[in-house]
């Protein structure tokens, strides 16, 4: 019943949200194909400028008239990073940047990310069916502007406490992100350790909360097949969110080295890391993740900006060694659609 009302409210026919995968994989073709098939496709817009976001939405709308979501990262202010800390982080990258002649400017500094308020205003102007977000709560005024525009609002929680805070803030639905999920962990506090709660435990605990009994819950984390989808729906989810399962589809913008790593084995070896972005995220283990553990890691989003040229060079050189290959703990062969 809960699932049916969620589907009808969103105008989709399948209880499936395809994860917003920022940084390339969530291409307009993938977003549109997912929405066309009756799921909710999602644009991972966190790293897009307003101009680029407008272009992506135009491309999606040329391919489908069905609902889709736009996803952004809620920003967290970071204190000024001492110059010596930045210089140490740049030095620590040299064994990786030098062989590919990657230049990190001497004056590397803020801003480290897109202007959230400009991105957010662009979302309102584009008026998608759904806006989703991670890393915390929106302000009261941001919530009001979304509601005034009639946009459906989905927040992200890694604990029941976070989910309750989202519910009380007025979101329409909540993605419960289990520790099995690939990509960035949606914790509200950027520097805390991962609570490591599985998606099934999150669903069980949420079912006991008086604040969550009417809020549609979307289960995310390691879900790869129909049995796991059924299990999540039976545990009280209105829908599931899946990302890793779609990374090797022909429509996805996943790079070639990333695809190779995903398809190499059915049981992908993943770990949590801050090395690429400064925020905890789950990805396939590689040389950079392993060797950078003990090195200088800047806070998010500074580390993300710092490693971006290196990650681009790794892709350009067809190497898996220095790219973030976000993936969840779900096992099994991935569908390529070829």
NULOMI-295057 format. One line per field, with one value per residue (C-alpha): x, y, z; chain. Coordinates in nm, 4 decimals. Example, Ala and Ser with C-alpha at 12.3 -4.5 7.8 and 13.67 -1.06 7.14 Angstrom:
BEGIN
X: [1.2300|1.3670] $
Y: [-0.4500|-0.1060] $
Z: [0.7800|0.7140] $
c: [A|A] $
// end
This chain:
BEGIN
X: [0.0000|0.2770|0.4673|0.1653|0.0890|0.4580|0.4560|0.1345|0.2503|0.5708|0.4091|0.6409|0.5438|0.8317|0.9447|1.2970|1.5091|1.8314|2.1017|2.2360|2.5996|2.7837|3.1019|3.0006|2.8083|2.4618|2.4655|2.1529|2.1098|2.1099|1.8756|1.6290|1.6472|1.5712|1.2767|1.1458|1.1489|0.9215|1.1836|1.2996|1.6242|1.8456|2.0919|2.3933|2.4426|2.6721|2.9724|2.7827|2.7830|2.4369|2.5083|2.6083|2.3072|2.0728|2.2377|2.2033|1.8355|1.7695|1.9299|1.7230|1.4022|1.4766|1.4884|1.1945|0.8894|0.8812|0.9688|1.3326|1.5255|1.8098|2.0468|2.2806|2.5203|2.4272|2.7390|2.9237|3.1469|3.5057|3.7524|4.0463|4.3023|4.6574|4.8853|5.1381|4.8632|4.7725|5.1395|5.1885|4.8802|5.0183|5.3587|5.1900|5.0262|5.3545|5.4303|5.1002|5.0873|5.4496|5.4472|5.1457|5.2766|4.9665|5.0006|4.8397|4.8633|5.0801|4.7946|4.5496|4.2761|3.9053|3.6433|3.6614|3.3055|3.0208|2.8067|2.5226|2.2769|2.3219|2.2836|1.9733|1.8147|1.8855|1.7015|1.4009|1.4121|1.4309|1.1448|1.2111|0.9532|1.1932|1.4830|1.7004|1.9957|2.2614|2.4874|2.2292|1.9251|1.8096|1.7251|1.3613|1.3607|1.5029|1.2364|0.9659|1.0903|1.0825|0.7343|0.6066|0.7350|0.5562|0.8837|0.8874|1.1700|1.3850|1.6491|1.9135|1.9854|2.2404|2.0760|1.7194|1.8054|1.9035|1.5847|1.3719|1.5363|1.4671|1.1051|1.0586|1.2113|0.9282|1.0797|0.8359|1.0465|1.3757|1.6469|1.7791|2.1392|2.2751|2.6479|2.6524|2.5972|2.8579|2.9725|2.9627|2.8109|2.5269|2.6167|2.5166|2.8494|3.1405|3.4096|3.2292|3.2995|3.0505|2.7718|2.7875|2.4160|2.2890|1.9891|1.7792|1.8604|1.7737|1.4354|1.3681|1.4599|1.2673|0.9527|0.9568|0.9835|0.6671|0.8176|0.8617|0.5406|0.3869|0.7067|0.7893|1.1268|1.3610|1.6014|1.9580|2.2663|2.3881|2.0560|2.1267|1.8358|1.4613|1.4873|1.6664|1.4125|1.1263|1.3000|1.3325|0.9683|0.8504|1.0533|0.8564|1.0346|0.8168|1.0925|1.4591|1.7518|2.0143|2.3332|2.6113|2.3778|2.3515|2.7157|2.8076|2.4963|2.5793|2.3961|2.6080|2.8926|3.1256|3.4893|3.6595|3.9028|3.6156|3.4018|3.6863|3.7255|3.3490|3.3241|3.6429|3.4842|3.1420|3.2581|3.4064|3.6459|3.5283|3.6319|3.5459|3.7930|3.8431|4.1473|3.9754|3.7349|3.7934|3.4519|3.3845|3.2827|3.2748|3.4622|3.6624|4.0046|4.2991|4.6574|4.5752|4.3224|4.5673|4.8817|4.7198|4.5679|4.8513|4.9010|4.7670|4.3977|4.2251|3.8614|3.5807|3.5433|3.9088|4.0497|3.7955|3.9122|4.2777|4.2561|4.0284|4.3141|4.4834|4.1627|4.1118|4.4708|4.4199|4.1160|4.3015|4.5822|4.3312|4.4472|4.2451|4.5207|4.4127|4.0390|3.7515|3.5551|3.2499|3.0635|2.8501|2.8874|2.6279|2.7573|2.6890|2.7526|2.6621|2.4270|2.5794|2.2736|2.4809] $
Y: [0.0000|0.2402|0.1524|0.2080|0.5549|0.6502|0.5366|0.7165|1.0364|1.0349|0.9136|0.6123|0.2485|0.0653|0.0979|0.1861|0.4993|0.4801|0.6420|0.9833|0.9055|1.2365|1.2763|1.1030|0.7741|0.9382|1.0485|1.2058|0.8834|0.6682|0.9021|0.9103|0.5337|0.4590|0.7001|0.5696|0.2170|0.3298|0.3919|0.7304|0.8311|1.0766|1.3414|1.3504|1.7274|1.7951|1.8838|2.0573|2.4329|2.5875|2.6146|2.2472|2.1400|2.3258|2.1480|1.8047|1.8599|1.9751|1.6527|1.4379|1.6164|1.5565|1.1829|1.1470|1.3295|1.1060|1.2236|1.2377|1.3680|1.6157|1.5499|1.7930|1.7812|2.0024|2.2152|2.2265|2.5216|2.4211|2.6395|2.7876|2.5203|2.6219|2.6731|2.4181|2.1537|2.2184|2.2083|1.8776|1.7304|1.8398|1.6839|1.3596|1.3419|1.3838|1.0097|0.9898|1.3292|1.3420|1.0321|1.1737|1.5333|1.6481|2.0115|2.1270|2.5089|2.6572|2.8821|2.5909|2.7155|2.7929|2.7855|2.4057|2.3435|2.4931|2.7634|2.5635|2.8527|2.9084|2.5349|2.5265|2.8250|2.6531|2.3433|2.5598|2.7237|2.3823|2.2515|1.8752|1.6345|1.5423|1.7038|1.4781|1.5667|1.4169|1.5322|1.6872|1.9121|2.1985|2.5343|2.6210|2.8726|2.6190|2.3668|2.6312|2.7266|2.3613|2.3077|2.6299|2.4946|2.1612|1.9664|1.6303|1.6291|1.3255|1.3451|1.0846|0.9239|0.6722|0.6424|0.6524|0.9718|1.1428|1.0087|1.1517|1.4921|1.4839|1.3867|1.6705|1.9133|1.8301|1.6064|1.3926|1.0736|0.9483|0.7307|0.4995|0.4495|0.1256|0.0793|-0.1543|0.1433|0.2534|0.6119|0.8879|0.8116|1.0523|1.1227|1.4677|1.5189|1.5121|1.4051|1.1373|0.7689|0.5636|0.4249|0.1054|0.0205|-0.2191|-0.1291|-0.4076|-0.2827|0.0724|-0.0473|-0.2474|0.0437|0.2947|0.0827|0.1423|0.5213|0.7240|1.0020|0.7783|0.5733|0.7850|0.8847|0.6767|0.5095|0.4184|0.1335|0.1686|-0.0463|-0.3625|-0.4271|-0.6059|-0.8364|-0.8964|-1.1089|-0.8267|-0.5750|-0.7933|-0.8289|-0.4492|-0.3895|-0.6574|-0.4841|-0.1636|0.0214|0.2015|0.1646|0.0750|0.2775|0.1005|0.2419|-0.0141|-0.2425|0.0261|0.1378|-0.0878|-0.0240|0.1051|0.4303|0.5022|0.7546|0.5207|0.5415|0.2425|0.1602|0.1886|-0.0499|-0.3018|-0.3058|-0.3488|-0.6385|-0.8207|-1.0262|-1.0952|-1.0199|-0.6728|-0.5850|-0.2519|-0.0347|0.2986|0.5772|0.9510|0.9569|1.0858|1.3448|1.3970|1.2471|0.8791|0.6909|0.3218|0.2108|-0.0688|-0.0904|0.0332|0.1465|0.5104|0.4155|0.1757|0.3898|0.7220|0.5969|0.7410|1.0593|1.4153|1.4201|1.7581|1.7923|1.7643|1.9355|2.0507|1.6976|1.6324|1.9418|1.8532|1.4990|1.5832|1.6496|1.3249|1.1240|1.2747|1.1837|0.8279|0.7903|0.9535|0.6993|0.4123|0.3316|0.2125|0.3104|0.6647|0.6886|0.6703|0.3627|0.3935|0.0659|-0.1010|-0.4360|-0.6096|-0.9262|-1.0761|-1.0082|-0.6638|-0.6080|-0.4377|-0.4293|-0.5307] $
Z: [0.0000|0.1043|-0.2124|-0.4387|-0.2976|-0.3338|-0.6984|-0.7837|-0.6122|-0.8200|-1.1406|-1.1743|-1.2254|-1.0511|-0.6863|-0.7960|-0.7701|-0.9716|-0.7609|-0.8480|-0.9334|-0.9584|-1.1563|-1.4786|-1.4408|-1.4202|-1.7836|-1.9359|-2.1372|-1.8217|-1.6327|-1.9248|-1.9897|-1.6226|-1.6159|-1.9498|-1.8021|-1.5158|-1.2456|-1.1171|-1.2890|-1.0979|-1.2129|-0.9782|-1.0029|-0.7061|-0.9236|-1.2046|-1.2605|-1.3083|-1.6838|-1.7103|-1.5017|-1.7373|-2.0345|-1.8699|-1.7882|-2.1448|-2.2731|-2.0354|-2.1357|-2.5045|-2.4274|-2.1848|-2.0565|-1.7469|-1.3917|-1.2817|-0.9805|-0.9399|-0.6485|-0.4700|-0.1729|0.1247|0.1906|0.5233|0.6067|0.6660|0.8532|0.6618|0.5850|0.6854|0.3834|0.5146|0.5318|0.1663|0.0629|0.2479|0.0747|-0.2657|-0.1816|-0.0760|-0.4205|-0.6111|-0.6519|-0.8422|-1.0175|-1.1406|-1.3690|-1.5576|-1.5445|-1.3573|-1.2532|-0.9284|-0.9158|-0.6410|-0.5368|-0.4976|-0.2653|-0.2266|-0.3611|-0.3644|-0.4848|-0.6849|-0.5221|-0.3627|-0.3535|-0.7290|-0.7956|-0.5750|-0.7517|-1.0848|-0.9593|-0.8688|-1.2137|-1.3868|-1.1691|-1.1776|-1.0318|-0.7510|-0.5644|-0.3478|-0.1272|0.1009|0.3873|0.6183|0.6286|0.4099|0.5662|0.6399|0.3556|0.1086|0.2113|0.1671|-0.1803|-0.2907|-0.1472|-0.3086|-0.6417|-0.5899|-0.6048|-0.4180|-0.1596|-0.0699|0.2058|0.2939|0.6329|0.7624|1.1078|1.2389|1.4296|1.1030|0.9398|1.2230|1.1858|0.8118|0.8705|1.1193|0.8668|0.6256|0.3564|0.1554|0.1621|0.3042|0.1528|0.4258|0.3180|0.4610|0.5170|0.2130|-0.0207|-0.2713|-0.3091|-0.0515|0.2840|0.3584|0.7223|0.8465|1.0247|0.7789|1.0275|1.2255|1.1815|0.9847|1.2074|0.9921|1.0134|0.7459|0.5341|0.6904|1.0422|0.9380|0.8072|1.1264|1.3539|1.1428|1.1696|1.5487|1.5196|1.5708|1.3573|1.0520|1.0336|0.7570|0.5695|0.2587|0.3062|0.0195|0.0994|-0.0337|0.0090|-0.1638|-0.3418|-0.6697|-0.7584|-0.7338|-0.4164|-0.2342|-0.3638|-0.2313|0.1044|0.1401|0.0408|0.2858|0.5608|0.5079|0.2271|-0.0288|-0.2899|-0.3266|-0.4548|-0.6663|-0.8140|-0.8580|-1.0561|-1.3275|-1.3505|-1.6439|-1.8541|-2.2022|-2.1195|-1.8086|-1.8329|-1.6380|-1.7575|-1.9215|-1.6364|-1.3848|-1.5956|-1.6172|-1.2384|-1.1895|-1.4349|-1.3331|-1.0549|-0.9096|-0.5555|-0.5751|-0.2905|-0.1537|0.1399|0.2969|0.2255|0.2617|0.0320|-0.2826|-0.1477|0.2238|0.3033|0.3666|0.0537|-0.0439|-0.3526|-0.5130|-0.3552|-0.5590|-0.5160|-0.4309|-0.1607|-0.0004|-0.0094|0.0854|0.4129|0.6231|0.4206|0.4520|0.3609|0.3369|0.4479|0.1902|-0.0546|-0.0628|-0.1053|-0.3807|-0.5706|-0.5074|-0.6480|-0.9443|-1.1953|-1.0856|-1.1279|-1.4738|-1.5693|-1.4441|-1.6724|-1.9653|-1.9164|-1.8957|-1.5422|-1.2426|-0.9983|-0.9104|-0.9740|-0.7299|-0.8368|-0.6127|-0.5684|-0.3033|-0.1303|-0.3488|-0.5126|-0.8531|-1.2196|-1.3425|-1.6316|-1.9337|-2.1599|-2.4616] $
c: [A|A|A|A|A|A|A|A|A|A|A|A|A|A|A|A|A|A|A|A|A|A|A|A|A|A|A|A|A|A|A|A|A|A|A|A|A|A|A|A|A|A|A|A|A|A|A|A|A|A|A|A|A|A|A|A|A|A|A|A|A|A|A|A|A|A|A|A|A|A|A|A|A|A|A|A|A|A|A|A|A|A|A|A|A|A|A|A|A|A|A|A|A|A|A|A|A|A|A|A|A|A|A|A|A|A|A|A|A|A|A|A|A|A|A|A|A|A|A|A|A|A|A|A|A|A|A|A|A|A|A|A|A|A|A|A|A|A|A|A|A|A|A|A|A|A|A|A|A|A|A|A|A|A|A|A|A|A|A|A|A|A|A|A|A|A|A|A|A|A|A|A|A|A|A|A|A|A|A|A|A|A|A|A|A|A|A|A|A|A|A|A|A|A|A|A|A|A|A|A|A|A|A|A|A|A|A|A|A|A|A|A|A|A|A|A|A|A|A|A|A|A|A|A|A|A|A|A|A|A|A|A|A|A|A|A|A|A|A|A|A|A|A|A|A|A|A|A|A|A|A|A|A|A|A|A|A|A|A|A|A|A|A|A|A|A|A|A|A|A|A|A|A|A|A|A|A|A|A|A|A|A|A|A|A|A|A|A|A|A|A|A|A|A|A|A|A|A|A|A|A|A|A|A|A|A|A|A|A|A|A|A|A|A|A|A|A|A|A|A|A|A|A|A|A|A|A|A|A|A|A|A|A|A|A|A|A|A] $
// end
